[in-house]
């Protein structure tokens, strides 16, 4: 199974990579919308993890394009103080939207 990680934050990337490896996911790192859409087109991809702090991220466009490319679960993550970004991810149709604190506490369950 494959997990695509749309993120430029090295600490978040490291956290997700560690848990993904334990769960048997191969990870692919991308830094922009076009690369994410191309990466999730892989039939082995099951999960797209999105860092909502990514500069210039259009979460609505991303979710729309990923949904068009197949059945991939979308998990978005951001700081709890960025309520507008978290709400925008929910409204865009992400399967799960979590705060960084939730990710730290529940990473195993989130990537299950």
C-alpha positions as CSV (number, residue, x, y, z in Angstrom):
1,X,0.0,0.0,0.0
2,X,1.1,3.5,-0.6
3,X,0.6,6.8,1.2
4,X,1.1,10.1,-0.5
5,X,2.3,13.0,1.8
6,X,1.7,16.5,0.5
7,X,3.9,18.4,2.9
8,X,7.1,20.5,3.2
9,X,7.3,20.4,7.0
10,X,10.2,18.1,7.9
11,X,9.0,17.4,11.4
12,X,5.5,16.4,10.2
13,X,7.0,14.4,7.4
14,X,9.2,12.5,9.8
15,X,6.2,11.8,12.1
16,X,4.0,10.4,9.3
17,X,6.9,8.4,7.8
18,X,7.6,6.6,11.0
19,X,4.0,5.6,11.6
20,X,3.4,4.8,8.0
21,X,6.4,2.5,7.9
22,X,5.1,0.6,11.0
23,X,1.8,0.2,9.2
24,X,3.4,-1.2,6.1
25,X,2.8,1.9,3.9
26,X,5.3,2.9,1.3
27,X,5.4,6.7,1.3
28,X,5.7,9.2,-1.5
29,X,6.5,12.8,-0.7
30,X,5.2,15.6,-2.9
31,X,5.2,19.4,-2.6
32,X,2.4,20.7,-4.8
33,X,-1.1,20.0,-6.0
34,X,-0.1,18.6,-9.5
35,X,2.4,16.2,-8.0
36,X,-0.1,15.0,-5.5
37,X,-2.8,14.4,-8.1
38,X,-0.3,12.4,-10.2
39,X,0.9,10.4,-7.3
40,X,-2.6,9.3,-6.1
41,X,-3.4,8.0,-9.6
42,X,-1.2,5.0,-8.7
43,X,-3.6,2.0,-8.1
44,X,-1.6,1.1,-5.0
45,X,-2.3,4.5,-3.3
46,X,-4.8,4.3,-0.5
47,X,-4.2,7.5,1.4
48,X,-3.4,11.2,0.8
49,X,-2.1,13.1,3.8
50,X,-2.3,16.9,3.4
51,X,-0.5,19.5,5.5
52,X,-2.9,22.4,5.6
53,X,0.0,24.8,6.2
54,X,1.3,24.2,2.7
55,X,1.8,27.7,1.1
56,X,-0.7,28.3,-1.7
57,X,-2.7,25.2,-1.0
58,X,-6.2,25.2,-2.6
59,X,-7.8,22.3,-0.6
60,X,-11.1,22.5,-2.5
61,X,-9.3,22.0,-5.9
62,X,-7.1,19.3,-4.5
63,X,-10.0,17.3,-3.1
64,X,-11.9,17.7,-6.3
65,X,-9.1,16.4,-8.5
66,X,-8.1,13.6,-6.2
67,X,-11.8,12.4,-6.1
68,X,-11.8,12.3,-9.9
69,X,-8.6,10.1,-9.9
70,X,-10.0,7.3,-7.8
71,X,-10.8,6.0,-4.4
72,X,-8.2,7.5,-2.1
73,X,-8.9,8.5,1.5
74,X,-7.9,12.1,2.3
75,X,-6.6,13.1,5.7
76,X,-5.8,16.8,6.3
77,X,-3.9,18.2,9.3
78,X,-3.2,21.6,10.6
79,X,-2.6,23.6,13.8
80,X,-5.7,24.0,16.0
81,X,-5.4,27.7,15.8
82,X,-6.0,27.6,12.0
83,X,-9.7,27.1,12.4
84,X,-10.5,28.5,8.9
85,X,-8.1,26.1,7.2
86,X,-9.5,23.1,9.2
87,X,-13.1,24.1,8.3
88,X,-12.2,24.6,4.7
89,X,-10.8,21.1,4.6
90,X,-13.9,19.7,6.1
91,X,-16.1,21.6,3.7
92,X,-14.0,20.5,0.7
93,X,-14.8,16.9,1.6
94,X,-11.7,15.5,3.3
95,X,-12.4,12.2,4.9
96,X,-10.7,13.2,8.1
97,X,-9.5,16.6,9.4
98,X,-7.3,16.6,12.5
99,X,-5.1,19.0,14.4
100,X,-1.4,18.6,15.0
101,X,-2.1,17.6,18.6
102,X,-4.6,14.9,17.5
103,X,-2.0,13.6,15.0
104,X,0.6,13.4,17.8
105,X,-1.8,11.5,20.1
106,X,-3.6,9.3,17.5
107,X,-1.3,8.8,14.6
108,X,-1.6,5.0,14.7
109,X,-5.4,5.1,14.5
110,X,-5.5,7.9,11.9
111,X,-3.3,5.9,9.5
112,X,-5.1,2.6,10.3
